[in-house]
Amino acid sequence: MALQNYAGACHCGALRFTVDLDLDQTISCNCSICRKRGLILAFAKVDRFHLNAAQGATQEYLFNKRAIRHQFCRVCGVEAFSFGAMPDGTPMVAVNARCLDNVDPTALKPTLYDGASH
């Protein structure tokens, strides 16, 4: 599958976004936060992500190495995306594929990633 444009949002819709993603390239990470939240992640360069959010709608959470800036909706609490960098330093956004409109997350085949060991 090639890059396609998707729209998505948190549960209440305060954080709406569009992003170009390849959903054949998703991961399921076993780190403490991804495991507990059930995240399926798809990655995009930051310039392929556009956030349409109400002012002050996001809350940031940092933990462990503080390298990934997890973004939560202040209203409903859903983590729709996070910001970080690829191993080569390229800025990226990790989108919670469960937040994409008209995408069935059970149809995705995420690669398992051992984030608990990193």
C-alpha positions as CSV (number, residue, x, y, z in Angstrom):
1,M,0.0,0.0,0.0
2,A,1.3,3.5,-0.8
3,L,0.8,6.7,1.1
4,Q,-2.9,7.7,1.5
5,N,-4.5,10.7,3.1
6,Y,-6.5,10.0,6.2
7,A,-8.5,12.1,8.6
8,G,-8.7,11.3,12.3
9,A,-9.6,12.6,15.7
10,C,-9.7,11.9,19.4
11,H,-13.0,10.6,20.8
12,C,-14.7,14.0,21.3
13,G,-13.3,15.5,18.1
14,A,-11.4,18.4,19.8
15,L,-8.2,17.1,18.1
16,R,-8.9,16.6,14.4
17,F,-6.1,16.0,12.0
18,T,-5.2,14.8,8.5
19,V,-2.1,12.8,7.7
20,D,-0.5,10.8,4.8
21,L,0.2,7.3,6.0
22,D,1.0,3.8,4.7
23,L,-1.1,1.6,6.9
24,D,0.9,-1.5,5.7
25,Q,3.6,-0.1,8.0
26,T,2.0,-0.1,11.4
27,I,3.5,-1.3,14.7
28,S,2.2,-2.7,18.0
29,C,4.6,-1.8,20.7
30,N,4.9,-3.5,24.1
31,C,6.3,-0.5,26.1
32,S,4.4,0.3,29.2
33,I,2.3,3.1,27.7
34,C,1.5,1.5,24.3
35,R,0.6,-1.8,25.9
36,K,-1.7,-0.2,28.5
37,R,-3.4,2.0,25.9
38,G,-3.7,-0.6,23.1
39,L,-2.0,1.7,20.6
40,I,-1.5,0.7,16.9
41,L,1.0,3.2,15.5
42,A,1.6,4.5,12.0
43,F,4.4,6.9,11.3
44,A,4.7,10.0,9.1
45,K,7.1,12.8,8.5
46,V,5.9,15.9,10.4
47,D,5.2,17.8,7.2
48,R,2.7,15.1,6.2
49,F,0.6,15.8,9.3
50,H,-1.8,18.7,9.8
51,L,-3.5,19.3,13.2
52,N,-6.9,21.1,13.3
53,A,-7.4,21.6,17.1
54,A,-9.1,24.0,19.4
55,Q,-6.6,26.3,21.2
56,G,-5.2,24.5,24.2
57,A,-6.9,21.2,23.4
58,T,-3.7,19.1,23.8
59,Q,-1.9,18.0,26.9
60,E,1.6,16.6,26.5
61,Y,3.0,13.7,28.5
62,L,6.7,12.7,28.7
63,F,8.2,9.7,30.4
64,N,11.2,7.4,30.5
65,K,13.8,8.9,28.1
66,R,11.4,11.9,27.4
67,A,12.1,11.5,23.7
68,I,8.5,11.0,22.6
69,R,6.0,13.8,23.2
70,H,2.7,12.0,23.7
71,Q,-0.3,14.3,22.9
72,F,-3.6,13.7,24.7
73,C,-6.9,15.5,24.3
74,R,-7.6,17.6,27.4
75,V,-11.3,16.9,27.0
76,C,-11.6,13.1,26.4
77,G,-8.1,11.9,27.3
78,V,-7.5,10.0,24.1
79,E,-3.9,9.9,22.8
80,A,-4.4,10.5,19.0
81,F,-0.7,11.1,18.1
82,S,2.8,11.8,19.4
83,F,5.8,13.6,18.2
84,G,9.4,12.3,18.1
85,A,12.2,11.5,15.8
86,M,13.2,8.5,13.7
87,P,16.5,6.8,14.5
88,D,18.3,9.0,11.9
89,G,16.9,12.2,13.7
90,T,14.2,13.0,11.1
91,P,11.2,14.6,13.0
92,M,8.1,12.4,12.8
93,V,4.6,11.9,14.1
94,A,3.3,8.6,15.4
95,V,-0.5,8.4,14.8
96,N,-2.8,6.1,16.8
97,A,-4.3,4.2,13.9
98,R,-7.4,3.5,16.1
99,C,-8.2,7.2,15.8
100,L,-8.4,7.2,12.0
101,D,-11.8,7.7,10.4
102,N,-13.1,4.9,8.3
103,V,-10.3,2.5,9.2
104,D,-11.0,-0.9,10.7
105,P,-8.0,-1.5,13.2
106,T,-8.7,-5.2,13.2
107,A,-7.9,-5.3,9.4
108,L,-4.4,-3.9,10.2
109,K,-1.4,-6.2,10.5
110,P,1.0,-4.4,12.8
111,T,4.6,-5.5,13.3
112,L,5.4,-6.3,16.9
113,Y,8.0,-3.9,18.3
114,D,9.8,-4.7,21.6
115,G,9.8,-1.2,23.1
116,A,9.9,-2.6,26.6
117,S,13.5,-3.6,26.0
118,H,14.6,-0.2,24.7
